[in-house]
């Protein structure tokens, strides 16, 4: 549901959030406030399962910070997006995590619901990559596949990982590997 407001800045958006009495999730997309519907319980559980495994790996290796679906990223002057799960390298914030992060996470994870369109998903992926995200995992729970996006000089590289495969952290999370079947079981 798009709320009718004039095009807003990121500062306007955070002021709007401060005025809200009800705890709802919103994103700012190209200057428009969009209320985010709650995730389905299976999708929320899947994001938490992945996030908890990422968090253990990241903490054990002192790599940075894993966030859930509450922290936003300012991807452009009129856009704040909230991935279902994300990672930010400690190298970017050696003195601790700030309240607001300018730019994309190092890793953005989106768990897709059946109602999301291919166009909306690709727009979200491009926003992350354009904002400096190095790795995007788009998880399709019903199909048990993950589309992995990485930026290249010509655009992006797409690799689809099937349920019998595994997610790799690559340069973003060196040494991280997760068998997808363990995520989908």
C-alpha angles and dihedrals in degrees: 000000000000115000113220109244133132115265107294135207123228089258090052089050094053090047088053090051091051089056095053116108096188120067103241131145120246136175128198109227117185092330097316126107112232122190110223116222116229116268120250113260093248092051092046090050092049092051090049092048091052093042093051092051091047091048094053091050093045094047094044089054097036091234103143140271136335118201133192130217096298104070120083134209125212100228096173137350091281102029133081114170130186115209119205088243133357145176130215122190120242086227088071094050109024092162095053139284116305123224091247128030121212111210131015128308118260087244124023121190123196122185106204125222121206091250094062115100125226089240093055092046093051091046089054092047092050091049091055094046093046089052093056103269109154099198133024123188114196108192122203104193096185092054094035093227135120125212109212117203126192127175120248133179089261096045121283142331118232124201123175116213115201127210093268091054133073138239115243125204093214115181091338096059106012111205096016114131129163126183106228093218088065089054096048098041 
